[in-house]
Amino acid sequence: MLGIVIAAHGNLSEGFRSAAQVIFGFTDNMECVNLNLGDDVEALGSKINAAVDHVDQGDGVIVMTDLQNASPYNQSLLVTNQMEKERQDEVYVLSGLNMPMVLETINHQIIGTPFQEVADLVSYQGKEGVNIWHHSMNMADSYNDEIDF
């Protein structure tokens, strides 16, 4: 089963897991790692490494982090780079965490998508999940004006 690790600032990772559980129910094989105010950044790397070890069942691990180049991301890269080559091939680290990414990862875990495909699919869904809306963009009004009943 695909392993999932969410590493983020504060309790954000726990919030994502909690929200995912509202939608999916119990989330299997997922670990959350938090970096709280005053925490030792190097200890964060150890926590991430332990989380990856815990969820690694041989089907790959997706590590999702909140911000590229921030401590959870950087520590995830350091941990992965210290792994043996064969194990490195089974871990993807993604940044820019959002709810569509979490849900997409869980979905692929459930349906058993081949590991090599998951990171690209999750990244795509994360990007597609970002949208802009403003009332001035409401196309329904202009559409209704054009309809001749």
C-alpha positions as CSV (number, residue, x, y, z in Angstrom):
1,M,0.0,0.0,0.0
2,L,1.2,3.5,-0.9
3,G,2.6,5.3,2.1
4,I,1.7,9.0,2.8
5,V,3.6,11.5,4.9
6,I,2.4,15.0,5.4
7,A,5.1,17.4,6.8
8,A,4.2,21.0,7.5
9,H,4.4,24.0,9.8
10,G,2.4,24.1,13.0
11,N,-0.5,21.6,13.1
12,L,-1.3,22.0,9.4
13,S,-0.6,18.4,8.6
14,E,-3.0,17.2,11.3
15,G,-5.6,19.5,9.8
16,F,-5.3,18.1,6.4
17,R,-5.6,14.5,7.7
18,S,-8.6,15.5,9.8
19,A,-10.3,17.1,6.7
20,A,-9.5,14.0,4.6
21,Q,-11.1,11.8,7.2
22,V,-14.3,13.8,7.0
23,I,-14.4,12.9,3.3
24,F,-12.9,9.4,3.1
25,G,-13.3,8.1,6.7
26,F,-10.3,6.6,8.3
27,T,-7.1,7.2,6.4
28,D,-4.8,4.3,6.1
29,N,-1.0,4.3,6.2
30,M,-0.6,8.0,6.7
31,E,1.7,9.9,9.1
32,C,1.7,13.6,10.0
33,V,4.9,15.4,11.0
34,N,4.6,18.9,12.5
35,L,7.2,21.6,12.9
36,N,6.0,23.8,15.8
37,L,7.4,27.0,17.1
38,G,10.7,26.4,18.8
39,D,11.2,22.9,17.5
40,D,14.7,21.8,16.5
41,V,14.8,21.6,12.7
42,E,17.3,18.7,12.6
43,A,14.9,16.8,14.9
44,L,12.3,17.4,12.2
45,G,14.4,15.4,9.8
46,S,14.5,12.4,12.2
47,K,10.7,12.6,12.6
48,I,10.2,12.6,8.8
49,N,12.6,9.7,8.5
50,A,10.7,7.7,11.1
51,A,7.4,8.6,9.4
52,V,8.7,7.4,6.1
53,D,9.9,4.2,7.7
54,H,6.6,3.6,9.4
55,V,4.4,4.0,6.2
56,D,6.8,2.3,3.8
57,Q,5.3,-1.1,2.9
58,G,7.3,-1.5,-0.3
59,D,4.8,0.3,-2.6
60,G,6.4,3.7,-2.5
61,V,6.0,6.8,-0.3
62,I,4.7,10.2,-1.1
63,V,5.9,13.0,1.2
64,M,3.9,16.2,0.9
65,T,5.1,19.4,2.3
66,D,3.6,22.8,2.7
67,L,6.3,25.1,1.3
68,Q,9.1,24.6,-1.2
69,N,12.5,25.4,0.3
70,A,11.1,25.7,3.8
71,S,12.2,23.4,6.7
72,P,9.8,20.5,6.2
73,Y,10.6,20.4,2.5
74,N,14.4,20.8,3.0
75,Q,14.5,18.1,5.7
76,S,12.4,15.7,3.5
77,L,15.0,16.2,0.7
78,L,17.9,15.6,3.1
79,V,16.3,12.5,4.5
80,T,15.6,11.1,1.0
81,N,19.1,11.9,-0.2
82,Q,20.6,9.9,2.7
83,M,18.6,6.8,1.8
84,E,20.1,3.9,-0.2
85,K,19.6,4.4,-4.0
86,E,16.9,1.7,-4.3
87,R,14.9,3.3,-1.5
88,Q,15.3,6.8,-3.0
89,D,13.6,5.6,-6.1
90,E,10.5,4.8,-4.0
91,V,10.1,8.2,-2.4
92,Y,8.7,11.4,-4.0
93,V,8.7,14.7,-2.2
94,L,6.0,17.3,-3.3
95,S,5.6,20.9,-2.1
96,G,2.8,23.3,-2.2
97,L,0.4,21.1,-0.3
98,N,-3.3,21.7,-0.7
99,M,-6.4,19.7,0.0
100,P,-6.9,18.4,-3.6
101,M,-3.3,16.9,-3.4
102,V,-4.2,15.1,-0.2
103,L,-7.4,13.7,-1.5
104,E,-5.8,12.7,-4.8
105,T,-3.0,10.9,-3.0
106,I,-5.5,9.0,-0.8
107,N,-7.6,8.1,-3.8
108,H,-4.5,6.6,-5.6
109,Q,-3.6,4.8,-2.5
110,I,-7.1,3.2,-2.4
111,I,-7.3,2.3,-6.1
112,G,-3.7,1.1,-6.2
113,T,-2.3,3.3,-8.9
114,P,1.2,2.4,-9.9
115,F,3.6,4.4,-7.7
116,Q,5.6,5.8,-10.6
117,E,2.4,7.6,-11.8
118,V,1.2,9.0,-8.5
119,A,3.4,12.1,-8.0
120,D,2.6,13.6,-11.4
121,L,-1.2,12.9,-10.9
122,V,-1.1,14.5,-7.5
123,S,0.9,17.5,-8.6
124,Y,-1.5,18.0,-11.6
125,Q,-4.6,17.8,-9.3
126,G,-3.0,20.3,-6.8
127,K,-2.5,22.8,-9.6
128,E,-5.9,22.3,-11.0
129,G,-7.4,22.7,-7.6
130,V,-6.4,26.4,-7.5
131,N,-8.9,28.8,-9.1
132,I,-9.9,32.4,-9.0
133,W,-13.4,33.7,-8.8
134,H,-14.8,37.2,-8.6
135,H,-18.4,38.4,-9.1
136,S,-17.3,40.4,-12.1
137,M,-16.4,37.1,-13.8
138,N,-19.9,35.6,-13.4
139,M,-20.7,34.4,-16.9
140,A,-24.2,33.4,-16.0
141,D,-25.5,37.0,-16.1
142,S,-24.1,37.6,-19.6
143,Y,-25.3,34.2,-20.7
144,N,-28.8,34.9,-19.5
145,D,-28.8,38.3,-21.3
146,E,-28.1,36.5,-24.6
147,I,-30.9,33.9,-24.3
148,D,-34.0,34.8,-26.1
149,F,-37.0,33.1,-24.5
